[in-house]
Amino acid sequence: MYNLDIETPKSLMEALTLKNKFKDGIQPLAGGTDVLVLVRNKLGKWGASPRLLNLTQIQELKFITENDGFIEIGPLTTHTQILESLIIKQYFPAFVKAVAYVGSPQIRNLGTIIGNICRASPAADSLPVLYARDAQIQIQTINNKKIIPIEEFITGPGQTVLPNNALVTKLIIPKLPNYIGDYTSIRQRIALSIVVVSVAIEAQFNQEKRRLEDIRISLGAVSPTIIRARKTEKLLMTEKLTFDLIMEAKTKVKTECVPITDIRSNKEYRQAMTSVLLGRFLDKLIRS
Ligand SMILES: Cc1cc2nc3c(=O)[nH]c(=O)nc-3n(C[C@H](O)[C@H](O)[C@H](O)COP(=O)(O)OP(=O)(O)OC[C@H]3O[C@@H](n4cnc5c(N)ncnc54)[C@H](O)[C@@H]3O)c2cc1C
């Protein structure tokens, strides 16, 4: 039996006021697919009787919009809404691919993108594509708003820089026209299983389609947070993309990840598979 104390504000300002009042003593609740599991297992810092800040009734937090350069996503946007959004399908197909891996239809109907980000798991499916896009997070308190890169927002497994009086109120994603993006992962089975390794890329060729003008590579589940393989990115931009350069990149990327051995896999397999997944993307790129 759990004695949950739930506050249900109807506006963002009301929610921020409650967060400001209770600080660490109140836990934001969006879809609840992470929070309620932690509460049930008493793994959260709140123990068995937490005070929850139920955000689900705040209409102004439900949006997916676009302007010239960016897509903006509100905190109550679920994985299913991402999958169904024409804006996301048009400007960010790799995101659709990544989110389709999350849990099961039931989890995707309830779970939100911002919840996935705030959970800050190195195995989260939404994060690698967002790192490859250099997405940004809007953090808001009752009297302040700040936008920071996702890479600075997440600092470790389950850890973010979110102040205890603040909420995340927006995810901002650059559109990156003319880039080719993709995401893939290895997991023990397709549905309802956690990532063993994942890789996302965003790449743009020069005009003659010979050399990569820009490439961003992010790696999941091989480090305490998602990481960008910046040395491999740099290598791939130095000269014309060839099969020899791809082989070099596949070797280099192994040196950039520092995976652990755990219940789902071991360090050596994770390093090897990161290299294989990157190699497959680059092979597709060179043939495109
Ligand atoms: C059976 C099962 C399978 C799953 N499979 C996958 C999977 O395959 N891939 C994957 O990536 N994840 C998976 N998950 C994890 C989970 O579903 C996702 O992380 C989900 O997106 C979390 O969103 P939520 O809205 O449910 O978050 P909640 O549980 O409501 O919240 C998660 C965290 O975010 C915080 N939070 C939420 N909104 C805000 C806000 N606006 N401001 C500040 N803090 C906020 C909460 O306080 C909490 O710390 C799975 C979970 C379950 C139970």
Ligand as a Chemical Component Dictionary entry (heavy atoms), coordinates in Angstrom:
data_LIG
# 
_chem_comp.id                   LIG 
_chem_comp.type                 NON-POLYMER 
_chem_comp.pdbx_formal_charge   0 
_chem_comp.three_letter_code    LIG 
# 
loop_
_chem_comp_atom.comp_id 
_chem_comp_atom.atom_id 
_chem_comp_atom.alt_atom_id 
_chem_comp_atom.type_symbol 
_chem_comp_atom.charge 
_chem_comp_atom.model_Cartn_x 
_chem_comp_atom.model_Cartn_y 
_chem_comp_atom.model_Cartn_z 
_chem_comp_atom.pdbx_ordinal 
LIG C1  C1  C 0 8.236  -1.811 -19.246 1  
LIG C2  C2  C 0 9.056  -0.605 -19.605 2  
LIG C3  C3  C 0 9.783  -0.601 -20.805 3  
LIG C4  C4  C 0 10.553 0.507  -21.171 4  
LIG N1  N1  N 0 11.258 0.458  -22.334 5  
LIG C5  C5  C 0 12.035 1.522  -22.689 6  
LIG C6  C6  C 0 12.804 1.478  -23.901 7  
LIG O1  O1  O 0 12.773 0.505  -24.673 8  
LIG N2  N2  N 0 13.585 2.560  -24.186 9  
LIG C7  C7  C 0 13.628 3.644  -23.373 10 
LIG O2  O2  O 0 14.363 4.602  -23.690 11 
LIG N3  N3  N 0 12.926 3.705  -22.224 12 
LIG C8  C8  C 0 12.129 2.684  -21.855 13 
LIG N4  N4  N 0 11.413 2.729  -20.678 14 
LIG C9  C9  C 0 11.557 3.887  -19.786 15 
LIG C10 C10 C 0 10.435 4.940  -19.852 16 
LIG O3  O3  O 0 9.251  4.449  -20.406 17 
LIG C11 C11 C 0 10.843 6.194  -20.589 18 
LIG O4  O4  O 0 12.015 6.733  -19.995 19 
LIG C12 C12 C 0 9.734  7.251  -20.614 20 
LIG O5  O5  O 0 9.966  8.075  -21.726 21 
LIG C13 C13 C 0 9.665  8.120  -19.366 22 
LIG O6  O6  O 0 8.662  9.108  -19.553 23 
LIG P1  P1  P 0 7.492  9.347  -18.489 24 
LIG O7  O7  O 0 6.674  10.436 -19.032 25 
LIG O8  O8  O 0 6.806  8.070  -18.158 26 
LIG O9  O9  O 0 8.372  9.835  -17.278 27 
LIG P2  P2  P 0 8.052  9.829  -15.727 28 
LIG O10 O10 O 0 8.166  8.456  -15.184 29 
LIG O11 O11 O 0 6.803  10.578 -15.427 30 
LIG O12 O12 O 0 9.300  10.706 -15.272 31 
LIG C14 C14 C 0 10.643 10.294 -15.519 32 
LIG C15 C15 C 0 11.597 11.293 -14.863 33 
LIG O13 O13 O 0 11.487 12.558 -15.481 34 
LIG C16 C16 C 0 11.114 13.560 -14.540 35 
LIG N5  N5  N 0 10.286 14.512 -15.276 36 
LIG C17 C17 C 0 9.262  14.245 -16.116 37 
LIG N6  N6  N 0 8.819  15.372 -16.689 38 
LIG C18 C18 C 0 9.565  16.391 -16.192 39 
LIG C19 C19 C 0 9.596  17.811 -16.409 40 
LIG N7  N7  N 0 8.775  18.409 -17.286 41 
LIG N8  N8  N 0 10.493 18.545 -15.737 42 
LIG C20 C20 C 0 11.352 17.942 -14.882 43 
LIG N9  N9  N 0 11.389 16.620 -14.634 44 
LIG C21 C21 C 0 10.497 15.838 -15.294 45 
LIG C22 C22 C 0 10.423 12.788 -13.438 46 
LIG O14 O14 O 0 10.417 13.494 -12.202 47 
LIG C23 C23 C 0 11.292 11.548 -13.394 48 
LIG O15 O15 O 0 12.502 11.796 -12.735 49 
LIG C24 C24 C 0 10.607 1.644  -20.308 50 
LIG C25 C25 C 0 9.868  1.640  -19.110 51 
LIG C26 C26 C 0 9.103  0.547  -18.768 52 
LIG C27 C27 C 0 8.304  0.566  -17.477 53 
# 
loop_
_chem_comp_bond.comp_id 
_chem_comp_bond.atom_id_1 
_chem_comp_bond.atom_id_2 
_chem_comp_bond.value_order 
_chem_comp_bond.pdbx_ordinal 
LIG C1  C2  SING 1  
LIG C2  C3  SING 2  
LIG C2  C26 DOUB 3  
LIG C3  C4  DOUB 4  
LIG C4  N1  SING 5  
LIG C4  C24 SING 6  
LIG N1  C5  DOUB 7  
LIG C5  C6  SING 8  
LIG C5  C8  SING 9  
LIG C6  O1  DOUB 10 
LIG C6  N2  SING 11 
LIG N2  C7  SING 12 
LIG C7  O2  DOUB 13 
LIG C7  N3  SING 14 
LIG N3  C8  DOUB 15 
LIG C8  N4  SING 16 
LIG N4  C9  SING 17 
LIG N4  C24 SING 18 
LIG C9  C10 SING 19 
LIG C10 O3  SING 20 
LIG C10 C11 SING 21 
LIG C11 O4  SING 22 
LIG C11 C12 SING 23 
LIG C12 O5  SING 24 
LIG C12 C13 SING 25 
LIG C13 O6  SING 26 
LIG O6  P1  SING 27 
LIG P1  O7  DOUB 28 
LIG P1  O8  SING 29 
LIG P1  O9  SING 30 
LIG O9  P2  SING 31 
LIG P2  O10 DOUB 32 
LIG P2  O11 SING 33 
LIG P2  O12 SING 34 
LIG O12 C14 SING 35 
LIG C14 C15 SING 36 
LIG C15 O13 SING 37 
LIG C15 C23 SING 38 
LIG O13 C16 SING 39 
LIG C16 N5  SING 40 
LIG C16 C22 SING 41 
LIG N5  C17 SING 42 
LIG N5  C21 SING 43 
LIG C17 N6  DOUB 44 
LIG N6  C18 SING 45 
LIG C18 C19 SING 46 
LIG C18 C21 DOUB 47 
LIG C19 N7  SING 48 
LIG C19 N8  DOUB 49 
LIG N8  C20 SING 50 
LIG C20 N9  DOUB 51 
LIG N9  C21 SING 52 
LIG C22 O14 SING 53 
LIG C22 C23 SING 54 
LIG C23 O15 SING 55 
LIG C24 C25 DOUB 56 
LIG C25 C26 SING 57 
LIG C26 C27 SING 58 
# 
